[in-house]
Amino acid sequence: MTILILGLFVFLGVHSVRILAAPLRDAQIAASEKRWRGLYSLIAGLGFVLIILGWIAARPTAPQVYDPPVWGRHAAMGLVWIAFVLLAGANGPVGRIKATVRHPMLLGTIAWASGHLLANGDLASVVLFGAFLTWAVLDLISAVNRKEPAPVVTKPIADVIAVVGGTALYAVFVGFVHRVLFGVSPMG
């Protein structure tokens, strides 16, 4: 569990710089955006690897905290699909999804984490998905408080790309990648 917690601290810590130390982040970007992005990516990647390794190591012996509802697995499949669509629409041109939702990456993370909490009740999963859910909610509150202007729809086709691309990635991930990376098949 220590590796999992360390990975969460590293990954979510670097992703919290904008929340906790925006002036430091802005100064680093102003000094050298390329260096900042490289360091940020390196730290986030290290945290991600530690999270995966820690979760895989902790899960087999993690005690059950609660019994997920019978319908939790089905709800998780729907919520994770929504998460993939939102994530696919987060970094592209502004379509109606991005303009309406405003923070699709954060809402996608909330959907993903909530779905996994509905399907998994072991301590390792509660720590992992609970940490991501808490971080995403706090970051969303921080983003709303920044009062950024609403994006204007520039490419309506972006919604089609988000839905089709997100659905295709979801199918590949659920059908193959999840089992390879995490040793668990969402399909049972």
C-alpha positions as CSV (number, residue, x, y, z in Angstrom):
1,M,0.0,0.0,0.0
2,T,3.0,2.3,0.6
3,I,3.9,2.3,-3.1
4,L,0.3,3.1,-4.1
5,I,0.1,6.0,-1.6
6,L,3.5,7.3,-2.7
7,G,2.4,7.2,-6.4
8,L,-0.8,9.0,-5.6
9,F,1.2,11.7,-3.6
10,V,3.6,12.2,-6.6
11,F,1.0,12.1,-9.4
12,L,-1.7,14.1,-7.7
13,G,0.8,16.4,-6.1
14,V,2.2,17.5,-9.5
15,H,-1.3,17.8,-10.8
16,S,-2.2,20.1,-7.8
17,V,0.5,22.7,-8.5
18,R,-2.0,24.8,-10.3
19,I,-4.3,24.7,-7.3
20,L,-1.7,25.1,-4.5
21,A,1.1,27.1,-6.2
22,A,-0.2,28.8,-9.3
23,P,2.4,31.6,-9.1
24,L,5.3,29.1,-9.0
25,R,3.8,27.2,-11.9
26,D,3.4,30.4,-13.9
27,A,6.9,31.5,-13.2
28,Q,8.3,28.1,-14.3
29,I,6.4,28.2,-17.5
30,A,7.5,31.8,-18.2
31,A,11.1,30.8,-17.6
32,S,11.0,27.8,-19.9
33,E,7.7,26.1,-20.9
34,K,9.6,23.2,-22.5
35,R,11.6,22.5,-19.3
36,W,8.4,22.8,-17.2
37,R,6.5,20.4,-19.4
38,G,9.4,17.9,-19.4
39,L,9.8,18.0,-15.7
40,Y,6.0,17.8,-15.1
41,S,5.7,14.9,-17.5
42,L,8.6,13.0,-15.9
43,I,7.1,13.4,-12.4
44,A,3.6,12.6,-13.5
45,G,4.9,9.5,-15.3
46,L,6.8,8.3,-12.3
47,G,3.7,8.8,-10.1
48,F,1.5,6.9,-12.7
49,V,3.9,3.9,-12.7
50,L,4.1,3.9,-8.9
51,I,0.2,4.0,-8.8
52,I,-0.1,1.0,-11.1
53,L,2.6,-1.1,-9.4
54,G,1.3,-0.1,-5.9
55,W,-2.3,-1.0,-6.8
56,I,-1.4,-4.3,-8.4
57,A,0.7,-5.2,-5.3
58,A,-1.8,-4.0,-2.7
59,R,-5.0,-5.3,-4.2
60,P,-4.7,-9.1,-3.6
61,T,-4.3,-8.6,0.2
62,A,-6.4,-5.5,0.6
63,P,-9.2,-6.0,3.1
64,Q,-12.8,-5.5,1.9
65,V,-14.0,-2.1,3.1
66,Y,-17.6,-2.5,1.8
67,D,-19.5,-4.7,-0.6
68,P,-20.2,-2.9,-3.8
69,P,-23.9,-2.9,-4.9
70,V,-24.9,-5.7,-7.4
71,W,-25.6,-3.0,-10.1
72,G,-22.3,-1.2,-9.4
73,R,-20.3,-3.0,-12.1
74,H,-22.9,-2.0,-14.7
75,A,-23.0,1.6,-13.5
76,A,-19.2,1.6,-13.7
77,M,-19.2,0.5,-17.3
78,G,-21.5,3.5,-18.2
79,L,-19.6,6.0,-16.1
80,V,-16.3,4.9,-17.5
81,W,-17.6,5.2,-21.1
82,I,-18.8,8.8,-20.2
83,A,-15.3,9.4,-18.8
84,F,-13.6,8.3,-22.0
85,V,-15.9,10.6,-24.1
86,L,-15.2,13.5,-21.9
87,L,-11.5,12.9,-21.8
88,A,-11.5,12.6,-25.6
89,G,-13.2,15.9,-25.9
90,A,-11.0,17.7,-23.3
91,N,-7.9,18.4,-25.4
92,G,-9.2,19.0,-28.9
93,P,-11.0,21.9,-30.5
94,V,-14.0,23.3,-28.6
95,G,-17.3,21.6,-29.5
96,R,-20.6,21.7,-27.6
97,I,-19.4,19.2,-25.0
98,K,-16.4,21.2,-24.0
99,A,-18.2,24.5,-24.2
100,T,-21.1,23.2,-22.0
101,V,-19.1,21.1,-19.5
102,R,-16.2,23.5,-19.4
103,H,-13.9,21.1,-17.5
104,P,-14.3,17.7,-19.3
105,M,-11.1,16.3,-18.0
106,L,-12.1,16.8,-14.4
107,L,-15.7,15.7,-14.9
108,G,-14.3,12.6,-16.7
109,T,-12.1,11.8,-13.8
110,I,-15.0,12.2,-11.4
111,A,-17.1,9.8,-13.5
112,W,-14.2,7.3,-13.8
113,A,-13.4,7.3,-10.1
114,S,-17.1,7.2,-9.0
115,G,-17.7,4.2,-11.4
116,H,-14.7,2.3,-10.0
117,L,-15.9,3.0,-6.4
118,L,-19.3,1.5,-7.3
119,A,-17.6,-1.6,-8.6
120,N,-14.8,-2.1,-6.1
121,G,-14.9,-2.1,-2.3
122,D,-11.4,-3.2,-1.3
123,L,-9.1,-0.9,0.5
124,A,-6.6,-0.5,-2.3
125,S,-9.3,0.5,-4.7
126,V,-11.0,2.9,-2.2
127,V,-7.6,4.6,-1.6
128,L,-6.9,4.9,-5.3
129,F,-10.2,5.9,-6.7
130,G,-11.2,7.9,-3.6
131,A,-8.0,9.9,-3.9
132,F,-8.7,10.7,-7.6
133,L,-12.3,11.6,-6.8
134,T,-11.3,13.9,-4.0
135,W,-8.6,15.6,-6.1
136,A,-10.9,16.0,-9.1
137,V,-13.6,17.6,-7.0
138,L,-11.2,20.0,-5.3
139,D,-9.6,20.9,-8.7
140,L,-13.1,21.5,-10.2
141,I,-13.9,23.8,-7.3
142,S,-10.6,25.6,-7.8
143,A,-11.3,25.9,-11.6
144,V,-14.8,27.3,-11.0
145,N,-13.4,29.8,-8.5
146,R,-10.9,31.0,-11.2
147,K,-14.0,32.2,-13.2
148,E,-12.4,31.6,-16.6
149,P,-14.6,32.7,-19.5
150,A,-16.7,30.0,-21.1
151,P,-15.1,28.6,-24.3
152,V,-16.9,29.4,-27.5
153,V,-17.8,26.5,-29.9
154,T,-15.3,26.6,-32.7
155,K,-15.7,23.1,-34.3
156,P,-19.0,21.3,-33.8
157,I,-17.4,18.2,-35.4
158,A,-15.3,18.0,-32.2
159,D,-18.3,16.4,-30.5
160,V,-18.5,13.7,-33.1
161,I,-14.8,13.1,-32.7
162,A,-15.1,13.0,-28.9
163,V,-17.9,10.5,-28.9
164,V,-16.5,8.2,-31.7
165,G,-12.9,8.5,-30.5
166,G,-13.8,8.1,-26.8
167,T,-16.0,5.1,-27.5
168,A,-13.3,3.4,-29.6
169,L,-10.7,4.0,-26.9
170,Y,-13.2,2.7,-24.3
171,A,-13.8,-0.5,-26.3
172,V,-10.0,-1.2,-26.7
173,F,-9.3,-0.4,-23.0
174,V,-12.2,-2.4,-21.6
175,G,-11.6,-5.3,-24.0
176,F,-7.9,-5.6,-23.7
177,V,-5.7,-2.9,-22.1
178,H,-7.3,-2.9,-18.7
179,R,-6.5,-6.6,-18.2
180,V,-2.9,-6.2,-19.5
181,L,-2.1,-3.2,-17.3
182,F,-4.0,-4.0,-14.2
183,G,-4.6,-7.8,-14.3
184,V,-8.4,-7.3,-14.1
185,S,-10.9,-7.6,-16.9
186,P,-13.9,-5.3,-16.5
187,M,-15.9,-7.8,-18.6
188,G,-15.6,-10.5,-15.9
